[in-house]
Amino acid sequence: MRRVQYTSSSAIRRGMARLAGPPTPAHRRIPPRKRLARLYAVLAALALLLNAGCQGRRSEAYRFEPTPRPVLANVGFTPSHSGRIGLDLVASPDVHLLAVTGEGDGARLALFNSENGGDTFQPPVWVSEPGKHVTSAGEDSPAFLVTEGYMFAAWNEGRQLRFARSVSWGESFEKPVTVTDKKNDSFSGYPSIGIAPNQDVYVVWIDTRDQVREGDENYSLYLARSTDHGVSFGKNVRVATKICPCCRPTLAFGPAGEVMVIWRHIYPGPIHDMTVAISTDNGTSFSASQRIAEDNWKINGCPDSGPATARSGKRVYVAWLTEATPEISGVRLSWSDDGGRTWAPAVRASQDILDANYPAFSVGSDGSPLLVFQGRDPDQRAGWSRFGVYAVKIASDATLAKPIAVPGIASSAMRPAVAAGMGGRVYVAWTGTQDNNQAVFLSRARSGAQ
């Protein structure tokens, strides 16, 4: 399978015409002084329109610090990449950044903790074992989840899926355990972690154990559940076959405890569309799969871009990339209020941002989901500006705010992650470049109401 890597002046004129009104007949000529007053009014309105256009991209929903920082490079860890953010779920300034440091066989997974809101980070707390290669390439990068009493990490290590937890708020991690129960030497990667309302821990991933011959391109989706907070995992359950081989799957939980697994499925065509299967028995069995939206994206390859999910109240949101047609291309958004059985018509959450991709979610303390993604500013360099990070706040009625540009750097920003905390604090991390090395950058924001 071939992998494909993706990387209004007219409105002002119309507004001026409305303000100026229709042409004035000759017998009703306006005196010069009044004409000048009208001209000043039009110019003032034009200034307001221009200001509104600028503020559309600089919404006061969030106020970001002006310059992001390569936080791990500043403490001597380069290269670093695949940053994942976690926050204490209380009103504290603690920030936790999971990242891969080093390259090749020397790549290792570490947690970096900050006790001052991200001003500085402490030396690493190692998560993976020394001498064990941690895979982190594209979508196949480690997963991270912070709950009220635990921290969880999952990653691809030597074609096995490994998992570790911390019960000391990141001061140390327990010895990693293996999630996969396969007997053959097959691939296991692209993990996501979720925690159910009853506190069971779930991991989903892509697996090749069902390939039966050389050249078989059947990639399967598997799930495992832990009922002891991540100490051990039960039998691996196959959720689907013939899935997209390099788009990370994910999961969410419905209001009645439904387990929803969401992935990009390959339909005849080949069509690569977002799909969901639902379990009502704690992941033991799953319903027949169904499409979340019929994008009908026909592509002879893999987009290397999986879905992102968030839950607010009873509503579950899903965001994903499509480039099926120019009219819907970008980051799409849909939601379900009934545990994944039905889905709202999808909307383009990225709006006018070009080449939008790699969505990520977090839910703030007010219950509002915050969606981030990478993309290009349509008004810069004829739409070919560097990749930046954009944030979109989603209201309770699913109304989308205008995308906010997160302050960036000279290099492109790739694969952002976000965490929204108490008190209106927001943290966005991404992989960029500094001194020809990959580096994890961090930008912080506060709600505009704070």
Secondary structure, 3 states (H helix, E strand, C coil): CCECCCCCHHHHHHHHHHHHCCCCCHHHCCCHHHHHHHHHHHHHHHHHHHHHHHHHHCCCCEEECCCCEECCHHHCCCCEEEEEEEECCCCCCCEEEEEEECCHHHCEEEEEEECCCCCCCCCCEECCCCCCCCCCECCECCEEEECCCCEEEEEEECCEEEEEEECCCCCCCCCCEECCCCCCCCCEEEEEEEECCCCCEEEEEEECCCCCCCCCCCCEEEEEEECCCCCCCCCCEEEECCECCCCCCEEEECCCCCEEEEEEEEECCCEEEEEEEEECCCCCCCCCCEECCCCCCECCCECCCCCEEEEECCEEEEEEEECCCCCCCEEEEEEECCCCCCCCCCEECCCCCEEEEEEEEEECCCCCEEEEEEEECCCCHHHCCCCEEEEEEECCCCCECCCEEECCCCCCCEEEEEEECHHHEEEEEEEEEECCEEEEEEEEEEECCC
